[in-house]
Amino acid sequence: MTDHGRDLGVDLYELHRLATRDLPEVAEQYDIAFLGLLNASANPQFFARPEIFGGEHGTLFRPWAELCADIRGCVSQSAARLRETAAVLMMAVDAYAGADDEARDELVRLQMTMGGCS
């Protein structure tokens, strides 16, 4: 990353795009996966078995539910971390743009010509 001027503005634009578009899009995919895991584990009737085969939900439901809960926790935490990273990147973009007028001007120019990221 260049430390000043127009080149820094280009780098800030890339970071801004990462923070406002790319990371939130990935976090959204984790949210979708989380909902899929909720649907996969929410209905114990998928595991319904006659009593002779292990009880009302069979022997596999409890381990499956525990595994889904663990994975949901990881997926949810990953989405949260992606959003936190995006917020910190935006703090960095704002700090650098605030300290270098030429970099800020290039960032704004790129946002206007290439498209704002948020």
DANORFEN-V695498 format. One record per pair of residues at least 12 apart in sequence whose C-alpha atoms are under 10 Angstrom apart, sorted by the first residue. I is the first residue (numbers start at 1). J is the second residue. Records with the same first field share a line. If there is no record, write none. Layout:
BEGIN
I=J  J
END
This chain:
BEGIN
3=96  100  103
4=96  97  99  100  101  102  103  104
5=97  100  101  102  103  104  105  106
6=100  101  102  103  104  105  106  107
7=102  103  106  107
8=93  96  97  100  102  103  104  106  107
9=93  96  97  100  101  102  103  104  105  106  107  108  109  110
10=103  104  106  107  108  109  110  111
11=93  103  106  107
12=89  90  92  93  94  96  97  103  104  106  107  108  110
13=93  97  103  104  106  107  108  109  110  111  114  116  117
14=93  107  110  117
15=86  89  90  92  93  117
16=86  87  89  90  91  92  93  94  107  111  116  117  118
17=86  89  90  111  115  116  117  118
18=85  86  89  90  117
19=82  83  84  85  86  87  88  89  90  91  93  117  118
20=83  86  87  89  90  116  117  118
21=86  116  117  118
22=82  86  117
23=79  81  82  83  84  85  86  87
24=79  80  82  83  84  85  86  118
25=79  82  83
26=78  79  82  83
27=75  76  77  78  79  80  81  82  83  86
28=79  82  83
29=75  79
30=72  74  75  76  77  78  79  80  82
31=72  75  76  78  79  80
32=75
33=71  72  75  76
34=68  69  71  72  73  74  75  76  79
35=72  76
36=72
37=65  68  69  71  72  75
38=65  68  69  72
40=64  65  68
41=61  62  64  65  66  67  68  69
42=65  68
43=61  65
44=56  57  58  61  62  64  65
45=57  58  61
46=58  61
47=59  60  61  62  64
48=60  61
93=107
END
